[in-house]
Amino acid sequence: MNAATDLTSDWKLPSPRKVGILTLIVAESALFTIFVVAYLYYMGKSLNGPYPHEVLEFPWLGSIALFGSSATILAAERALRGGSHQRFLFWWGLTTALGIYFIFFTASEWWKLITVDGLTIDTNTFGTTFYSLVGLHAFHVIVGIILLLCVFLAAVRKKIHPDHHEHVEVISYYWHFVDCIWIVVLTVVYIISTRT
């Protein structure tokens, strides 16, 4: 047997789960790119207020919760890989709670924008693009929370074991994607547009 044969015999097809989630992430990244470009294109073109700098406050607490959840989901993965069911439950549950808090924070922000500031999706161009982009992200967070809750409930029933690590890892890829998208949304909506 020569070296070339050894190399080909060691090669395996990539995991269909990982290929699937990475394909989904690429497709969703394209979708978010369209929404971000639209937001940037229409930024500053509203003829009437309210304008971003008048009504938006930097979402410190929501952002800390979401970014922190990337660390907790990594800790959950490590705990599962190490065979610690209780630590996995703790970290996975904390990740889920942080995601739910983020959605609660977003809902509170929207409530204030609509009821106090009078910014709705049809108020002006800013309202339309803001709710479209931030809403798209919030929708993806909600999908992630549903996935997290499904795994959490299965783990409570002791249906999640270390050999399910790849399933958990695939969900964590999606969750990290949601966090990375928030960096872009945060930069474009809460930093760039409030300074123009």
ABEGO torsion letter per residue (X at the ends): XBAAAAAAAABBBBBAAAAAAAAAAAAAAAAAAAAAAAAAAABGABABOBBAAAABBBBAAAAAAAAAAAAAAAAAAAAAAAGBAAAAAAAAAAAAAAAAAAAAAAAAAAAAAAAAAGBBAAABAAAAAAAAAAAAAAAAAAAAAAAAAAAAAAAAAGABBAAAAAAAAAAAAAAAAAAAAAAAAAAAAAAAAAAX
